[in-house]
């Protein structure tokens, strides 16, 4: 029987969201004997709900509530209601993430100190260092089952897609090539089987080889008797007392009924769109600009990585769809080297799209098909693809705001997601495209083309960490500067984006935050 906590139980930690941050935190707290209630806006999926079908899974698991894409970018025109591709369901976006598990580099925690002020960017050092987080990176890698040194699990074998890119990369002088680290088992680990190389990583792993809180942390947290997960429970507002401490979360269940769950502490882990949206919507006479927003930084500094997607048509069949989606990583360009004309770095990550997604994303406009598209589709089995994942500088104007009049099904203001490029992003992207093109040319590609931007899955910032309360929303523990029992537990607390996929860092921060919360509770500070 699942443990049930009363709505008036003020001894529980209320966690909003069940993905990489919230799901990890719930499990870590439960193992310490700390009770929590997890409010998840989406439904609970079972393993047999997962299909190896791109569009069916997109429709089934994606967060498709109304959002408004804004800003000077192509995505505003092509996907006006889908600025980000994330999951709405128990497990969050760990259901559809591709498993890439890279650590931030030491310099990325102190980028402002390294490069100084940059016009138009809102640069800030993280209030914690790589050295402080490194033990939790090791913990996270073991917890998730990341291939490499922490677990001793071998990297994945190179698939044809990566072999093609790697051949060209080696010819242009790249040396940092590897198929991982990835949180996808290459052998049995943590009661999960090994990868079957089906190639549908972003649709959910039918075999459970990929780490996901859907079938690891969440059920394990529930099994301790210290965690209750409430699916189809959309958090609406966070309440506080006269002293400004968080006291309860008001949420709507799947039938639209409203409930009020009292709380000892509240941890917000709804992703970089929903988390600031919730704080902004929880304004009061004490916090007129939104909860924990005395700095005015809630919802600002939204980052998605500077990205681009390049495909090469090869002389012989590649069958890029075979094997893991992101089957290899090239890290030579991830260094900090301003001689290239930009700040920050990027990784080149080999990627694949199935025929349905490829056909949609090659030309996301409604202008029709045409010979360019059909000729590429005719050569689908000859394609190799690479994705650029680059440092996206924080810009204060990029962020989440609430629409003045448009409301969602719960009566909440619809979020406006505004994102534009900093000139540094454009320079980095162009360099990455040039280098990827050189790789494919060196590998003998007959044709090389770019795929326009599609909705991002890497969403960070909007509730950033800062040493000074005036500069951000939370401190180095994810605790809000304004409210000592209110925490942010997801990627929205990132101060910078780095050149790496964010999930491993989110999990490491959640494990570290769990230790901090437990220690404060032991000292009776929470």
N, C-alpha and C positions, 0 to 999 in steps of 0.2 A: 504494500500500500504506500502511495506517495504521501509524504508528510504534508500536512496543511497547516498554515499559520493563519491566525485570526486577523481580520482587518485592523483591529485595535491593538495588535501586538506591537508595541513600540520598541521591542528588543531586537528586531530584525534589521539587517542591512538590505535596503531595496536597491537592486541592480537593474538598470534599464538597458536592455539589449543582451543578447546571448551569443554574440560572435566571438572574435579573437580576444577582445578585451573583456566583455562581460561574462562570457562562458568560462574563460580561464580564471577570472577572478572568483566566480561562484564556486568552482571546484577547489581552488586554493584555500578559500575561506572555510569551505565545508570540511576539508581535511584538518583544519585547525579547530573544528568544533563550533564555528561561528555560523549562526543561522542567517539565511538570506531568502528573499523572495525575488525571483527574476521575472520582470515584466517584458514579454516579447510581443511586439506588434503583430508578427506573422503567425502562421499556423505551425504545427509540428508535422514534419515529414518523416516517413519511414523509408527504409532502404529500398523497398519495392516501389516507391514513388519515383525513384531516379531512373530516367530513361536516357539511352544514348541517342538523343535527338536534340539538336541545337535549339530549334524554335519552340518545340514543346516545353523544354525545360526553361527556356527564357520566359515564356508566358506563365509557367507554373510557379517559379520561385522569385521572379524579379520584383523589386519595389516599384510598382507602377502607379502609386498614388500621385495626384497632381503635383508637379513641380514646374517651375518656369526657368528655362535656360536663358541666361542673359550675358551680354558682353560682346566685344568685338572679335568674334571667332566664328569659324564655319559651323561649329556645332550648334550655335544659336539658330541657324537657319534649317539645318538638316535634322536636328533632334530637339525641337523647341520645348518638348515636355519631358525629356529624358537626359538631364545633364550628367547623370552618373548611372552606372550599371552595378547595383548592389542587390543583395538578397533580402527578402522579407520573410523570415521564417526562423524557427529554432535552429540555432547554429550560425545564423547570419551569413555573411559573405565567406565564411570558411567552408560553406557548401560549394561555392563556385570558384574559389581562388585556385590558382594553378600550382601552388605548392612551393614556389621559389622562396627560399629562406636565407636571405643575405643580411649580415650585420652591417650597421652603419660603420663608417670609418672614423677613427679618432678625430680627424680634422673637421668632420661634418658636425660635430657637437659644438665647435667653436669657430664657425665660419666667419662671424663678424670680426672676431679677433684676428683671424687670418687675413682677411681682405679689406677690412675697414668699411666705411659707409659707401653705399652704391646708390646713386641718384635713382629715385623711384622705387627702391626696395626698402622694406621694413625689416632689415636684418637684425638678428639678435642671437647671442650665444644661448645654447641650452644651459639651464642652471645645474646640470649634472654632466659628468664626463663619461667618456667611453670606459675608463677604468672602473668607475662606480657601477656601470651597467654590465660590464663584462661577465661577472659571475652569474648574472641572471640570463645573459645570452646562452651560457653553457646549460643552465637549468632549462631554459626554453627549448633548446635543441634536443636535449634528452627527453623532455616532456612530449615534444611533438614528433620525435622520431626523424630527425633531420640527418640526411646522409652526410658522412664526413667524420671528423675527428671526435666530436663529442659523443657519438654513439658507436663509432667503429663500423657503421653500416656503409658498404661500398656505394660509390656514385652509380647512377644509371649508366647503362651502355649508351654510346652515341647512336642516335637513330640517323636515318639517311638525311633528314633535314639539317641536322647539326653537322653531319660530315661534310655536306656541301658548303655550308657557311664557313666551317672551320678550315677547309682546304683553301678557300680564298683568303681567310683571315691570316693564316700562317704565311701565305705568299706576300701579304703586305706588311708582315713583320710583327703581328700580334703573337703573344706567348701565353697570356693568361686565359686559357680555354679549359672549361670543365663542364660536365653534365651535372650540375648541382652547385651548392647544397640545396636539397629539396626535401620537404616534409612528406615524401611519398616513399613508402617502404620498397627497398630492393630485396628484402628478405623479411621473414616474419619478425615482427617487433611489436611489443606492447599489446599483445593479443589481437593484432591486426595482420592480415595476410600481405603478401607482396604484390607489387604493381603487375597488372596483366597487360599493360601497354595498349589499352583500348583506344586512347586518344581523345576521350571526352572529359578531360579533367575539369573544364569550366562548366560542365553540366551536372557536376556532382559525381563522386566516385562510387559506382555500384558495388565495388569490391571492398570498400573500407580501407584501402591501402593508403590513401591520402588522409593526413590528419584533418579532422573537422570536429569542432565542439558539438556538432549535431549528434555524433555517436561515440564521442570520447568523454569530454569534460562534463557535459550536461547530464547524461545518464549516471555518470559516476558521482557527480555532486548529489544528485537525487538519492542515490543508493546509500549515502551516509546518513540520511535522515535529517540533514541540516540544511536542505535546500528545497524550495518549492518553485517550480517553473510554471508560469501562467501564460500559455500561448494566447494569441489573439487579444492581447491586452495593450492597448495603445496609450502610452503616458501622455497626459495632457498638460499638467502643470505640477510644479513642485511647490509645496507650501512651507512656510516658516513661522516661527513664533516671534514674540515681541523683541527678543534678543537677537533675532536674525538667524537662528539655527534652523536647519531643515528639519521638518517634523513629519511630513507625509507626502505621498505622491497620489494625485488624482489621475485615474485612468479609465478608459472605456473598454468594456469587454466586446466580444465578437457580435453581440446583439445590440450594441450601442448603449448599454446600461453603464452608468458611472459608479465608480467605487473609489474609496479613499483608503490607501494602505499607509498606516503609520510606520515610522522608521526611526531607528537609532542613528543611521547614517544613510546617505543616498549616493550611489555611484552611477554616473551617466555614461553609457557606452552605446549610444545609438548611431554612431558614425558622424562624420564631419558635417553632415547636413542636418540630421535630426537632433543631434546634441545641442548645437547652438540654438536651433529653432525652439527647443524645449526651454532653454534658459531664457531666451528672449520673451517667450510667451508667458513665463512665470513672473512677470513684472508685478510690482506691488508699490505701495506708498513708500516703503523702505528702500526698495530697489526699482525705481521708476523706469530705468533704462534696461531692465532685465536682471534676472538673478545672477549674482557674482560678476556684475558688469560695471563696477566702479571705474575700471580702466577704459571702458568703451571698446574693448578688444574682443568681446564675444561676437562671433560671427565673422571676424576679419581674418586676413592673412590666409585665405583658402589656397591650398596647393594641390595639384593633381599630377605632378611630374611633367616635365617637358618631354613629349613623346612624338614618335612618328613610326609608321609601319611601312616597310619596304619589301617588295617581292621580286625575285628573280626567276625568269623562265629558263630552265636549264636544258641542255641538249638531250639529256636522257631522263627517263622517269625518276622521280624522287619519292613520291607518295608521302608528302609531308604529314598527312593525317595519322600516320602510324607512329605509335609511341606517345610519350607524354607531350602535352601541348607546348610547354616551355622546356625543351629537352636539352638546352645547353646555354651557357653564359660566357661572354667574353668581357673581361673586366679591365683591360688595358687602359681604357679611356676614363675610368672612374676616378682617376687621380685628380688632385688639385694642381692645375698647371695653367697659369694665366697667359702663357705665351701663345696659347691657341686662340686667344681673343675673347675668352669668356670665363666666368667664375663657375666653379663646381665641375662635376664630371658626369659621365653617363655609362651605363652598361648596355651592351648589345645582347639581347636575349632572343634566341631563335624561337619562333612561334609558328603555330599553324592555325588556320581557320578551316572549318568544314565548308563544303560547297554552299549550303544555305547562307551562312554568315559571310562568306567571301563574296557571294553574289550581291548581298545587301550593302556591305561596307565598301566595296570597290567604287560604287557610285551611289551614295546615300540620298542623292537628290531625286526628284521625280521627273527628271528630264528624259527618261527613257533609257534604253540599253545602248545599242550601237555596236559597231564592229570592234572597237577597242575592248569593250567588256566581253563580248561573246568570244573573241579570239583568245582572251586570257582564260576564260572558262573552258574553252576547248583544250587548253594546255594545263588544266588543273593538276593532273598527275605529274607534271614536270615542274611544278612550282616549289620554291623554297622561300620562307618568310622570316624576317627578323624585325624585332620591336626595339625601339630606342627608349630607355628609361633614364631620364636625366634630371639633374637638380633643377627644381622649379623654385625660383626666388619668391619669398613672401612679399606680397604687395598688399598694403592695407585695404585698398579699395576692392580687392577680390574677396568675395565672401557671401554670407547668407543673410538675407533680410526678409522681413515679413510683408506680404502684399497688403495694401491698405484695405482692399474690399473683397478679394476672392478668398473663399473659405473652402476647406475640405469637408469630407463626410462627417467629421467630428465637430465642425464649427471652428476649427483652428485656421488662422491665416496661412495661406499657401506660401511655401518658401520660394524666394527668388534666389537663384544660384548664379552669381555674377563672376565671370572669370575672363581675364584678358592676359595676354603675354607681356612679360617684361622684355625689353630688348635683349637682355642676356639669354632669355629662354630661346628667342629666335636664332641667335648666333649659335647656341649649343645645338639646337635641333638641326640647323643647316650643316654643321660640322659632322654630326652623327649620320645624317643622310649621305653626305659625301663619302664618309668612311665605309658605310654599309654598301654603297654603290661600288666602291673600289674592291671590296671583298667579293661581291658577286661578279664583277668584271674579271677579277683574277681567277675566279672559279669557272669562267667560261660562259656566263649567262648570255643568252641570246636577246633578252629584253629585260629591262628593269623599270619598275614603276612604283609609285607611292600610293598607298590607300589613305583617303582622307580620315581625319579624326573621327573616332567613334566614342560613345559614352565611356568615361573613365571608371575604373574600379579602384584606383589609388586616390583616395580622398583624405587629406590630412590638413592640419592647422584648424583654425576657427575658434579654438579655445586654448591657445598656446601656453606652454610653460615659460616662466620668466623668474629671474631672481627678485626683481622689484615688482611690487603689486601694480605700479603704474604702467608696466610694459606688457602685461599679459593677464591671463585668467587663473592659472594654477601654478603651484610651486613645483619643486622637483619630485614630489611624491604624487602629483596629480591632484592635490588638495587645493580647492579654490582659495584664493587669497582672502576673499570676503567672508566665507562661511566655512568654519573649521570642520564641519561634519558633512560637507558636500564635496564629492570627488568627480573628476573626469577620468574615464578608464579606457578610452579608445584612441584612435589616431588623431582625433581633433586636438590633442594636447601637444602634438609635435611642434617644435619651434622652427624647424627647417625640414625640407623633404628628403635631402640626401639623394644619392644616385641609385638607391636600392629599394626593392619592394618593401612595403612597410610592415607586413604581418609579423615577422619574427620580433621586431622591435616592440610592436603592440603587446605581444605575449610576454616579452621580458619585462616591460613596464608593469603589466598586470600582476605578474608574480611578485615583483618588488613592492607594488602597492599593497598587495595582500599581507606581506610581512609587516609593512608600516601600520596598516589598520589594526592588525592583531596586536602589535606592540602597544599601540595607543589605547586599545581596549583594555589590555592587561594593566596599564597604568591608570585606568579609569579616566582617560582624557576624552573618550567618546562614549 
